[in-house]
Structure formats: C-alpha cells, structure tokens
C-alpha cells in the first residue's frame, strides 16, 4: 500500500495533455488510511510515460477535503468531506484532461451498535454526494472545482459515478457530454457504463445488477431519455462492468463472467467477483465474443475494472491496482468469421 493507505479503490486510468510531457498517462483512485467512507478519504494520483513505471504518487489538491463538517454521536466533533469515484476524460479538441468525482456532503452514517451481537459499525460517509469536476492543461496545475450536480437536488439523495463519459451529438448537431450516474439506494441498476452504437449513433448503457445478468438500456436522443432496461446474455455477480468504443468500430466490455443466479449475500457477491474477462461485439452489443481472460480470480478478488485503448503492459501501480494489456492483433483474428 502507498503512503500507509489500507484502503484503495475505484482506480481510473486516462490520458494527459501534451503539455504534461514526458508523462502520458494519469491514474487516480480513492484512498483512506483505514476503511471506506472514513473522514480522511481522498483522491490520490500517479503519473507515467509508459503505463509500467509510475511516479509522483500524490494527493490531488481538492478544496473540499480540507473542509470540516459538524458531527454528532461520534468520538470526532468534525469530519472532512470524503471524495469518491474518480472518472477521467481527455478532451482531444481542447487538449485538456477532466477529472469528475463525487464529494460527500449530507450522507453521513453515524456509529451504530448491534444490541444482539455487540458489533459496533463505525461512523462513515455513504458513497457519493455532489458531482464535481476539475480540469488540467498540463497535468500539474488544476482548476478550482465546479459543482455539476448537487446532492440536495432530487430529494437530497447522494449522486454516484463510476465509469467514463462519452461525447454524443443531438439531432441539431450540438455536442453533448454524457456522464452516467445513479441515485444511491434508489435503484438496483447501478454503475452504468455508456457507449455509442456505431451503426446508428444511439447510446447504450450497461448496468451492474443483482439479477445475475448485466442489464442494458438504449437512448435514441443522445442520452436525454432512456428505454426500459432489459437483461443481456452477459453474466454479472453484482459487480461493476466497463464498456468502451474501439477505433475499429467494435465495442469492448470488461466484466466478471460468473454468476449462479442467486446473488443473495455479501459472501456470495464477493465470491463471484472473479473470472475477469474481456469480450468484443461487432453489432452494437447484440452479440458478444469472449476474447481474453485477464484473471481467473480463483485466489484473488478481481473487481472494478476500467479499460482504455492504448499501449500497456501488465504492471501494478500499488495497493493492489493492476494494469493488463490485451493485444488487438489477437482479438481481430478471433473476430474474423
């Protein structure tokens, strides 16, 4: 673990602006010295020129992390706002990298004690909060944060993000950015991942679920409205999935290819988060072909995968954050009829 951080999670990899040379890649993840949702949870980052050797492991300079929030029923009188789920986007036109994240504001879960077992659940922030963003043109200096969507909107339910945004165009030809999010504790369709369907430019969104399968929904108006979510043929043990568009026109998805159809307990969920595979689709997600098994997961919990098209090698950033490369030369041969 880096910097004595016992908890590190939700890693995201993205491209840096050209002014960040010699660095090309940026990795960002949430970290805490103890457990998820602790008051010291913040975003850490590392830089690389080749996605194998990582430098400058540092804490991102986000203002909210230094602010204190009044507490009650806790051994601490004040808590810092926790930061969650970094999402990176490289804007090629502006040569700028954006970082989206969420920050806890009103979702504090106070300490509770089970009278039957005597177990005390320590106070912590619930996932999500306000959706915020910062940006950089050199990879070093960052803009002040902007709040894009407040937790106080829509009944004060925390907003949560997990996967990359995409750029679409409306019927009038206007550019639209689509960043998937969900309302914490209000849906069983969570951690959505979005892509453009190459044949008609509609938007598809795949979801993590508790149903044993990945579910999918489609938007024909650049993400403004969505059709009903329906099951796909891809299995899902209540684990995050990640889908991207490839330059060659195919869709690629990383997912835990395991489910017994009875995801009913935390033990079952964790046990099923193995067999990390990548599949490709040539027809906009109607059919999928498995092209690689990254980890079998028999001895390792494999969760929260994120993909990015580029030149990588199998390596480790630290704290259990791993990177693997899948050759597209191999996948192109497998996809040929």
SEMARZA-384658 format. One record per residue: residue in one letter; x, y, z of N, C-alpha, C, O in turn. Coordinates in steps of 0.2 Angstrom, whole numbers, plus 2048, in hexadecimal, padded with zeros to 3 digits. Atoms other than C-alpha are relative to their C-alpha. Layout:
BEGIN
AXYZXYZXYZXYZ;...
//
This chain:
BEGIN
X8047FA80080080080080480680080A807803;X7FC7F98008068127FC7FE8048067F8805808;X8017FB7FB80881E80A7FC7FD8067F8801809;X8048037FA8018128177F98007FF7F5800804;X8078008017F081280F7FD7F98007FF7F57FB;X8028078007E78028147FA7FF7FB7F97F97F9;X8068018057D88068088028047FA80380A7FA;X7FF7FD8067DA80A7F67FC7FC7FB7FC7F67FA;X8068038047CC8087E97FE8047FA80080A7FA;X8027FC8067C480E7D98058037FC8048097FB;X7FB7FD8057D38107CE7FE8027F97FA7FE7F7;X8027FD8077D181A7BE8078027FC80B8057FF;X7FA7FF8047DE81B7B07FE8057FA7F98047F7;X8027FB8067DE82A7A38068037FD80C802800;X7FA7FC8047E98347978018078037FC80A806;X7FE7F97FE7F284479C8018047FA8028027F4;X7FE7FB8067F48547918077FF7FE80B7FD801;X7F980180380385578680580480480B803804;X7FB7FB7FB80A8637928027FC8068077FF809;X7FE8047FA80C85579F8067FC7FF8087F9803;X7FA80480181B84E796805801805806806807;X8008068048248437997FA7FB8027FA7F5800;X8068057FE81483B7A27FB8007FB7F98057F8;X8058018058078347977F97FE8047F47FF802;X8068037FD7FB82B7A380080280880480480B;X8017FE7F97F38307B47FB7FA8037F67F8800;X8048057FD7EC8237C07FD80480780180780A;X8037FD7FA7E08297CE7FB7FB8047F87F7800;X8048047FC7D78207DC7FF803807802808809;X8027FD7F97CF8237ED8047FB8058057F6804;X7FC8037FB7D981F7FD7FE8028077FC808808;X8017FE7F97D781F8108057FC8048077F6802;X7FB8037FC7E381A81E7FD7FA8048007F6807;X8038067FC7D680E8257FA7FC7FC7FB7F77FB;X8068048037C580A81D7FC8057FB7FD80B7FB;X8047FC8057B981080F7FB8048047F8803809;X8047FB7FE7B08208138038038067FF808809;X7FD7FD7FA7BC8258218018087FE80180A7F8;X8007F98017BE8388238078027FD8078087FA;X7FA7FE8037D083881C8007FD7F98057FD7F5;X8008028077CA83080B8018057FB7FD80A7FB;X7FE7FB8057D18397FD8027FD7F98027F77F9;X7FE8038067D78377EB8088017FF80B806800;X7F98008017E98327E78017FF7F97FD7FC7F5;X7FE8018077F28327D68077FE7FF80B7FF804;X7F980180280182C7CD8018017F97FC8017F5;X7FF7FF8068098307BD8057FB7FC8097F9800;X7FB8048048128267AF8008027F97FC8057F6;X7FF7FF80781982779E7FF7FA7FC7FE7FA7F6;X80180680381781579A7FB7FB8037FA7F5801;X8058047FC80A80E7A68037FA8037FF7F5805;X7FC8067FC8178027AE80380380680380080B;X7FD7FD7FB82180E7B87FC8068037FB80B7FF;X8057FB7FD81781A7C4804805805808802809;X7FC7FB7FC81E82A7CC7FB8058037F5805801;X8037FA7FD8188397D67F97FE8037F4801802;X8068027FC80B82F7E17FE806805802808809;X8027FA7FC80283E7E97F88008017F47FD7FE;X8077FF7FF7F28447F07FD8067FC80180B7FB;X8037FA8047E784F7E47FE8068047FB80580A;X8017FA7FC7E58617EA7F88028007F78077FC;X8077FF8007D28607ED7FE8048067FF80280B;X8027FC7FA7CB86E7F87FC7FD8057FD7FE80B;X8058037FC7BD8647FF8037FC8068007FB80B;X7FD8057FB7C885880880380380680480080B;X7FD7FD7FB7CF8658137FA8038057FB80680A;X8067FD7FC7BD86B8197FE7FB8057FE7F5804;X8038047FB7B68658297F98018017F6806800;X8078018007A485F82B7FE7FF8088017FA80A;X8028017F979C86083D7FD7F98007FA7F67FC;X8028067FF79984F8447FC7FF8077FC80480B;X8048027F978D8478528017F98018027F57FC;X7FF8077FF78E83685A8067FD7FE8067F87FB;X7FA8038027A0834856805802805805807808;X7FA7FE7FC7B183485F8038067FD807809800;X7FD7FA8047B68428527FA8058007F48037FE;X8057FA8007AD8538537FF8027F97FA8047F7;X8007FE8077B18568418037FB7FB8087F87FD;X7FD8058057B484C8318018047FA7FE8097F8;X7FE7FD8077BC8518207FB7FC7FB7F97F67FC;X8048038057B184E8118047FB7FC80A7FC7FA;X7FC8068037B683D8097FF8017F87F98047F6;X8018008077B983C7F68007F97FD8047F57FF;X8018078027B482E7EB8018007F88018057F5;X8018028077B48267DA8038047FA7FF8087F7;X7FE7FC8067C082F7CE7FF7FE7F97FF7F87F8;X8018028077BC82F7BC8048057FC80380B7FC;X7FC7FC8047C88367AF7FE8017F97FB7FC7F6;X8017FF8077C583D79E8058057FC80680A7FF;X7FC7FC8047D18447917FD8037FA7FA8007F6;X8037FC8057CA8527868068017FA80A8057FB;X7FA7FF8057D58507767FF8077FC80580A7FB;X8007FA8047CE86076E80380680480780A802;X7FD7FB7FC7D386B77D8077FE80380A802806;X7FA8037FD7E286078280080180780480480A;X8017FF7F97DC85F7947FD7FA8037F97F7800;X8038067FC7D88527A17FC8028057FD806809;X8057FF7FB7C98527AB8007FB8058017F5804;X8018057FB7C784A7BC7F98018037F8806806;X8067FF7FD7B58477C28007FB8068047F6806;X8008047FA7B28407D47FA8038047F6807802;X8057FE7FB7A58417E28038018078087FF809;X7FD7FE7F97A78497F37FA7FF8057F4802804;X8058017FB79D8448027FE80780480280B805;X8027FA7FC79385280A7FA7FF8057FB80280A;X8058017FC78384C8127FE7F98017F87F7803;X8028078007848398128047FD8068077F7805;X7FC8037FA78D8368237FC7FA8037F67FB805;X8038067FC78982582B8037FF8068097FE807;X7FD8007FA78B82683D8017F98037FF7F4801;X7FF8077FC7928188497FA7FD8027F5800805;X8068047FD78680B84D8037F98038087F7801;X7FE8067FC7877FC8597FA7FB7FF7F57FC801;X80580680077E7EB8567FF7FE8078047FB80A;X8018027F97767E78678017F98018027F6806;X8008077FF7767D58638077FD8008097F9804;X7F98038017887D285D80580480480B802805;X7FB7FB7FD7907E18658058037FC8098077FE;X7FC7FD8057987E68557FE8077FF7F98097FE;X8017F980179B7F88538028027F98088017F7;X7FF7FE80779A7FF8418038078017FF80C803;X7FD7FA7FF7A680E8417FC8057FB7FA8047F5;X8037FB80479F81F83A8048007F980A8007F9;X7FD7FF8077A38228277FB8047FC7F58047FD;X8047FD80579D82B8187FD7FB7FC8017F67FA;X80380580579182280C8038027F98058087F9;X7FD7FF8077978217FA7FD8067FD7F78077FD;X8037FA8047958317EF7FF806804801807809;X8027F97FE78E8427F27FF8057FA7FB8047F6;X8007FB8057918517E78047FE7FA80A7FB7FC;X7FB80180679884E7D58048067FF80180B7FD;X7FB7FA8027A78597D28057FF7FB8057F97F8;X7FB8018067B485C7C580680580180580B803;X7FA7FC8017C68637C38037FF7FA8017F97F7;X7FD8018067D08657B4808802800809806804;X7F97FE8007E38667AF8028017F98007FD7F5;X7FD7FF8077EC86C79F8077FE80080B7FE7FB;X7F98028007FD8667A58027FA8058077F8806;X7FF8067FC7FA8587B18038018078037FD80C;X7FD7FE7FA8018627C07FC8048047FA80380A;X8057FB7FE7F68717C37F97FE7FF7F87FC7F9;X8078028017E486E7C57FB8068027FD80B806;X8057FB7FF7D587A7C47FC7FF8077FC7FA80A;X8048017FA7CA87E7D37FA7FB7FE7F87FB7F9;X8058058017BC8717D57FA8037FE7F8809801;X8077FD8027AB8747CD7FB7FA8037FC7F4802;X8058047FE79B86C7D47FB7FF7FA7F88047F8;X8058018067918647C67F97FE8027F48007FE;X8078027FD78385C7D08007FF8078047FB80A;X8008007F977F85E7E27FD7FA8037F87F8800;X8048067FC77A8507EE7F98038027F57FF802;X8077FD7FD76C85C7F47FB8007FA7F58007FC;X80580180576485A7E37FD7F98008007F4802;X80380680175784D7E07FF7FC8078017F6808;X8018037F975384A7F38067FF8048057FB809;X7FA8017FB76484B7FA8047F98008077F8804;X7FD80680076983A7F48078007FD8088047F8;X7F97FF80377C8387F18017FD7F97FE7F87F7;X7FF8028077828377DF8067FD80080B7FF803;X7FA80480178F82A7DA8027FF7F97FD7FE7F5;X7FD80180779A8287CB8057FA8008077F8806;X7FB8068007A58197C68047FF7F98097FC7F9;X7FD8018067A98197B38008067FC7FE80B7FD;X7FE7FA8047AF8247A57FA8037FD7F48007FC;X8057FC8047A583179C8017FF7F88077FD7F6;X7FF8008077A28327897FD8067FD7FA80A800;X8027FA80479F83F77C7FB7FE7FB7FD7FA7F7;X80580280578F83E7727FE8077FC80180C7FE;X8027FA80378684A7667F88008007F57FA7FE;X80780080077484F7677FD8017F88018017F4;X80380080776884F7588028077FC8028077F6;X7FE7F980376D8627558078007FF8098067FD;X7F980080277F85D75480480380680A804805;X7FC7FE7FB7848647658037FB8048007F5805;X7FC8047FC79185C76F7FD7FF8077FB80480A;X8038017FA78B85477F8057FB8048067F5801;X7FC8047FC79584C78D7FB7FC8057F77FE808;X8058057FC78D83C7968047FD8058097F9803;X7FD8037FA7938377A77FB7FC8047F77FF807;X8058047FC78A8297AF80180080780680180A;X8008007F978582A7C17FA7FD8027F57FB7FE;X8068037FD7788227CD7FF80380680380680A;X8027FE7FA76F8277DC8017FB8067FD7F6805;X7FE8057FB77681E7EB7FA7FD8047F5801806;X8058047FC76A8117F37F98017FD7F47FF800;X8067FF80375C8157E77FF7FC7FA7FA7FC7F6;X80180480675F8097D98047F98008097FA804;X7FB8068007667F77D68048007F98087FC7F8;X7FC7FF80676D7FD7C580580580280480B802;X7FB7FB7FE77E8057CA8067FF7FC8077FB7F8;X7FA80080378F8097C48007FF7F88037FB7F5;X80180080778980C7B28068027FC80A8067FE;X7FA7FE80479680C7A47FD8017F97F97FD7F6;X8047FE8067918147938058007FA80B8017FA;X7FC8018067978127817FB8037FA7F58037FB;X8047FF80679181876F7FF7FA7FC8047F67FB;X80080580578A80B7648028027F97FF8077F7;X7FD7FD80679480D7547FB8007FA7FC8057F6;X8048008067868097487FB8058007F98087FA;X8067FB80077981674D8028068057FE80A806;X7FE7FA7FC78282175A7FC8008067FC80580A;X8037FF7F977681D7688047FE80580A7FC804;X7FC8017FB77C81B7797FE7FA8047F87F9805;X8028057FC77C80B783804800807809803807;X7FD8007F977F8097967FF7F98037F97F6803;X8008067FC7837F979F80180180780480680A;X8007FF7F87807F77B28027FA8048017F4801;X7FF8057FB7867ED7C07F97FF8047F6803805;X8078017FD7777E47C88017FA8058067F7806;X8018067FC7727D77D57FC7FA7FD7FA7F6801;X8048058047697CD7C88047FA7FD8017F57FA;X7FC8058037787C27C38028017F98067FE7F6;X7FE7FF8077797CA7B28018088007FE80C804;X7FF7F980277F7DB7AB7F98027FD7F77FF7F8;X8067FD8037707E67A68028067FB8078097FD;X7FE7FB8057707F27977FA8047FF7F48027FF;X8057FB8027668027938028047FA8088057F9;X7FE7FC80676680C7837FD8078007F7808802;X8037F980176481F77F8018017F98068007F6;X7FF7FE80776082576E8008077FF80080A7F9;X8007F9800761837772806803804805808807;X7FA7FE7FE77383977780080080880480480B;X7FF8017F97708347897FB8048047FB80480A;X8057FD7FC76183F78E7FB7FC8037F97FD809;X8058057FD7558317908027F97FF8067F87FA;X7FE80780175781E7927FA7FB8007F57FC803;X80580580074D80F78E8017FB8068057FC80A;X8008057FB74980179A8077FC8008087F97FB;X7FB8057FF7587F77A17FE7F97FF7F97F7802;X8028078017587E579B8077FC80180C7FE800;X7FA8047FE7647D679F8047FF7F98017FE7F4;X7FC8028067727D27938027F98027FF7F6806;X7FE8077FF77A7C17928077FF8048097FA805;X7FA7FF7FD78A7C779B7FE7FF8087FA80280B;X8018027F978B7C07AD803806805808809802;X7FD7FA7FC78E7CC7BC7FE7FE8077F87FD809;X8008017F97917C87CE7FF80680580280680A;X8017FA7FD78B7D97D4807803801809805806;X7F97FD80179C7E07CE8008057FB7FC8057F6;X7FF7FB8057A17F07C58027FD7F98067F87F9;X7FE8028077A37EE7B28028067FC80180C7FF;X7FD7FA8037AC7FA7A68007FE7F88027F97F6;X8018018077A87FC7938038067FD80280C7FF;X7FE7FA8047B18077867FF7FE7F97FF7F97F6;X8008018077B180A7748078007FD80B803800;X7F98008037C080576A8008037F97FB8047F6;X7FF7FD8067C780E75B7FE7FC7FA7FC7FF7F5;X8028058057C47FF7507F87FF7FF7F67FC7FA;X8078018017B18007537FD7FC8057F77FC806;X8038057FC7AF7F275F7FF803807801809809;X8017FE7F97A97F47718047FB8048047F5802;X7FC8057FC7B47EC77F7FD8018077FB807809;X8037FF7FA7AD7E87908057FB8058077F6803;X7FC8047FB7B77E27A07FB7FE8067F7803808;X8058027FC7AC7D87AC8027FA8048067F6801;X7FF8077FD7AC7CA7B97FB7FB7FE7F57FB7FF;X8048058037A67BB7B07FE7FB8048017F5804;X8028057FB79E7B27BE7F98028037F8808805;X8067FF7FC78D7B07C67FC7FA8017FC7F67FC;X8048067FF7837A37CE7F88018007F47FD801;X8077FE8007737AD7CC7FD8018077F7802807;X8037FF7F97717AE7DF804805804807803809;X7FC7FB7FD77A7BE7E47FC8028067F8807805;X8047FE7FA7737BF7F680380280680080580B;X7FC7FE7FA7817C38028068037FE8098027F8;X7F97FE8027917CC8038057FB7FF8097FC7FB;X7FC80580179A7BC8048007FE7F98057FD7F6;X8018038077937B67F48028057FB8058037F6;X7FE7FB8057967C77EB80780080080A8007FA;X7F98008007A87C77F08037FA7FD8087FA7F9;X7FE8068037AA7B57EB8008007F98047FD7F5;X8018008077A47B97DA8048057FC8048057F6;X7FC7FB8047AF7C77D68077FD7FE80C7FF801;X7FA8038037BC7BD7CD7FF7FF7F87FA8027F6;X8008018077BF7B77BB7FF8067FC7FA8077F9;X8017FA8047C27C87B48027FF7F98077FD7F7;X7FF8018077C07C77A17FE8067FC7FB80B7FF;X8027FA8057BF7D37927FD7FC7FA7FF7F77F8;X8038038067B37D07847FF8067FB7FF80C7FD;X8017FB8057B07D97747F97FF7FC7F77F97FC;X8078008047A07DD7698018047FA8048097FA;X7FF7FD8067A07E17577F98037FE7F88067F9;X8077FE80278D7E57577FD8048057F7804806;X8037FB7FB78A7F27647FE7FD8067FA80080A;X8028037F97897E67737FA7FB7FF7F87F8804;X80580580177C7DA76B8037F98028007F5805;X7FC8067FF7897CC76C80780180280A806800;X7FA7FF7FD7997CA7768047FA7FF8027F47FF;X7FB8068007A97BF774805801805809807804;X7FA8007FB7B57BC7828068007FC8077FB7F9;X7FA8008047C67C077C80680080580C7FE803;X7FA8017FB7D17C078C7FD7FF8077F8802809;X8018007F97D17BB79E80680380380C800803;X7FB7FD7FD7DB7C77A88037FD8068097FC808;X7FF8037FA7DA7BF7B97FB7FA8017F57FC7FF;X8058057FE7D27AE7BE7FC8028077F77FF808;X8037FF7FA7CF7B57CF7FF7FB8057FB7FC80A;X8018057FB7D07A57D88048018078017FF80C;X7FD7FE7FA7DC7AC7E580180780180480A806;X8007F88007D97BF7E27FA8037FF7F68017FA;X8077FC8017CA7CA7E48028057FA8068097FB;X7FF7FC8067C97D37D37FA8047FF7F58027FD;X8067FC8007BE7E27D38028077FD8088097FC;X8007F98027BB7F37CB8058017FB80A8057FB;X7FC7FF8067C37F17BA7FF8067FC7F98087FC;X8017FA8047C68007AF8047FF7FA80A7FD7FB;X7FC8018067CC80079D8018067FD7FE80B7FD;X7FE7FA8047D580C7928047FD7FA8087F97FB;X7FC8028067DB80978080780480080780A800;X7F97FE8007EE80B77F8057FB8018037F5800;X7FA8058007FF8037818027FF80880480480B;X7FF8017F98007FB7928047F98018057F57FC;X7FD8067FE8097ED79B7FD7FE8077FB80280B;X8038027F98047E27AA80580380580B802805;X7FC7FD7FB80A7EC7B97FC8028067F6800806;X8047FE7FA8057F27CA802807803808809803;X7FF7F97FE8038047D080280080880680480A;X7FF8007F88028007E37F97FF8037F4801800;X8068017FC7F57FB7F07FB7FB7FC7F57FB7FD;X8048048037EF7ED7E57FD8027F97F97FF7F6;X8037FD8077EB7F87D58057FD7FB80B7FE7FB;X7FD8038057F07EE7C67FE8027F97F98047F8;X8017FE8077F27F17B38027FA7FC8077F77FD;X7FE8058047F17E47A67FF8027F97FA8067F7;X8017FF8077F37E57937FD7FA7FC7FF7F57FD;X8038058057E87DC7868028027F98008087F7;X7FE7FE8077EF7DC7747FA8007FC7F77FB7FB;X8068008057E27E17678027FC7FA7FD7FB7F7;X7FE8048067EC7D875A7FD7F98017FB7F67FD;X8038067FF7E67C87637F98008007F57FB7FD;X8087FF8007D47CE7657FE8007F97F87FE7F8;X8027FF8077D37D37538007F97FC7FB7F77F8;X8008068037D77C174E7FB7FC8027F77F87FF;X8058047FD7CB7B975A7F98037FD7F47FF7FD;X8067FD8037BD7C57537FE7FE7F97F97FF7F7;X8018018077BF7C07417FC7F97FF7FD7F4803;X8048068017B27B373B8047FA7FD8017F57FC;
//
